């Protein structure tokens, strides 16, 4: 037999703990599904000699469903991926300097979040690509 309000307090405590865990975790609930999507890809060069470029790949189904933004530098064997932005696992994140580890940028909980993250990541990618261009072949 539970005491008066004891079950309600337990439920409230569990709900609070669960909500706190979700707020602390920057990974959202959105998982991109490319099935039935239209893919579009294009490249933007950042300098006249075409040594640094940004490759955009987006998947649309109604609205924006998924995206990848690659910053590439021309190397001796062709184009080398320097940095990558993508939105897998419920968050938009950056893989700096070609590393497997990522830095979370934005939490994604729905398609509207993907559109907003894409707009912000595009601006951020442009800034990072200009820094890479200005550093040159260091």
C-alpha positions as CSV (number, residue, x, y, z in Angstrom):
1,X,0.0,0.0,0.0
2,X,1.5,3.3,-1.0
3,X,1.2,6.4,1.1
4,X,-0.8,9.4,0.0
5,X,0.9,11.2,-2.9
6,X,4.0,8.9,-2.7
7,X,3.4,7.4,-6.2
8,X,2.8,10.9,-7.6
9,X,6.1,12.2,-6.1
10,X,8.0,9.2,-7.4
11,X,6.5,9.8,-10.9
12,X,7.4,13.4,-10.8
13,X,10.9,12.7,-9.6
14,X,11.4,10.2,-12.5
15,X,10.0,12.7,-15.1
16,X,12.3,15.4,-13.8
17,X,15.3,13.1,-14.0
18,X,14.4,12.1,-17.5
19,X,13.9,15.7,-18.6
20,X,17.2,16.7,-17.1
21,X,19.0,14.0,-18.9
22,X,17.5,15.0,-22.2
23,X,18.5,18.7,-21.6
24,X,22.0,17.7,-20.7
25,X,22.3,15.6,-23.9
26,X,22.7,17.7,-27.0
27,X,21.6,14.9,-29.3
28,X,18.0,15.3,-30.4
29,X,15.3,12.9,-31.5
30,X,15.5,13.5,-35.3
31,X,17.0,10.8,-37.4
32,X,17.4,11.6,-41.2
33,X,15.8,9.2,-43.6
34,X,16.9,9.6,-47.2
35,X,14.4,7.1,-48.6
36,X,12.4,8.8,-51.4
37,X,14.5,11.9,-51.2
38,X,15.8,14.0,-54.1
39,X,19.6,14.5,-53.8
40,X,21.3,17.7,-54.9
41,X,25.0,18.3,-54.9
42,X,27.1,21.3,-55.9
43,X,30.5,22.8,-55.3
44,X,31.6,26.4,-54.5
45,X,35.2,27.4,-54.9
46,X,36.7,29.8,-52.4
47,X,39.6,31.2,-54.4
48,X,40.6,32.0,-58.0
49,X,43.1,29.2,-58.1
50,X,40.5,26.7,-56.9
51,X,42.6,25.3,-54.1
52,X,39.8,25.3,-51.4
53,X,36.2,24.5,-52.0
54,X,33.0,23.6,-50.2
55,X,30.9,20.7,-51.4
56,X,27.2,20.7,-50.5
57,X,25.0,17.6,-50.5
58,X,21.4,17.9,-49.5
59,X,18.5,15.5,-49.5
60,X,14.9,16.9,-49.8
61,X,11.5,15.3,-49.4
62,X,9.1,18.1,-49.1
63,X,11.5,20.0,-46.9
64,X,15.2,19.5,-46.1
65,X,15.7,15.9,-44.7
66,X,19.5,15.6,-44.5
67,X,22.7,17.4,-45.5
68,X,26.5,17.1,-45.6
69,X,28.9,20.0,-46.1
70,X,32.5,19.1,-46.9
71,X,35.4,21.6,-46.9
72,X,38.0,20.3,-49.2
73,X,41.6,21.3,-50.1
74,X,43.4,20.4,-53.3
75,X,46.2,18.1,-52.5
76,X,48.8,16.1,-54.5
77,X,46.3,13.2,-55.1
78,X,43.2,15.3,-55.7
79,X,40.7,16.8,-53.3
80,X,41.3,16.1,-49.6
81,X,38.5,16.4,-47.1
82,X,39.5,18.8,-44.4
83,X,36.3,19.2,-42.4
84,X,32.8,17.8,-42.6
85,X,29.4,19.0,-41.2
86,X,26.6,16.5,-41.1
87,X,23.3,15.9,-39.2
88,X,23.3,12.2,-38.2
89,X,22.4,10.9,-34.8
90,X,20.0,13.7,-33.9
91,X,22.5,16.6,-34.0
92,X,24.3,18.7,-36.5
93,X,28.0,18.3,-35.8
94,X,31.4,19.2,-37.2
95,X,34.2,16.7,-37.7
96,X,37.2,19.1,-37.6
97,X,40.5,18.4,-39.5
98,X,39.1,15.1,-40.8
99,X,38.8,13.6,-37.4
100,X,36.3,10.8,-36.5
101,X,35.4,12.7,-33.3
102,X,32.8,15.4,-33.7
103,X,31.8,18.7,-32.1
104,X,28.0,19.1,-31.6
105,X,26.7,22.3,-33.0
106,X,22.9,22.1,-32.9
107,X,20.4,19.7,-31.5
108,X,17.9,18.3,-34.0
109,X,14.4,17.3,-32.9
110,X,12.5,17.7,-36.2
111,X,12.7,18.7,-39.9
112,X,12.5,22.5,-39.1
113,X,15.6,22.1,-36.9
114,X,17.4,20.5,-39.9
115,X,16.6,23.6,-42.1
116,X,17.8,26.0,-39.4
117,X,21.0,24.0,-38.7
118,X,21.8,23.8,-42.4
119,X,21.5,27.6,-42.7
120,X,23.8,28.1,-39.7
121,X,26.2,25.4,-40.7
122,X,26.6,26.8,-44.2
123,X,27.6,30.2,-42.8
124,X,30.0,28.5,-40.3
125,X,31.5,26.3,-43.1
126,X,32.2,29.4,-45.2
127,X,34.0,31.0,-42.3
128,X,36.1,27.9,-41.6
129,X,36.9,27.4,-45.3
130,X,38.2,31.0,-45.5
131,X,40.4,30.3,-42.5
132,X,41.7,27.1,-44.2
133,X,42.3,29.1,-47.4
134,X,44.2,31.8,-45.6
135,X,46.4,29.3,-43.8
136,X,47.5,27.9,-47.1
137,X,49.4,24.7,-47.2
138,X,50.6,24.8,-43.6
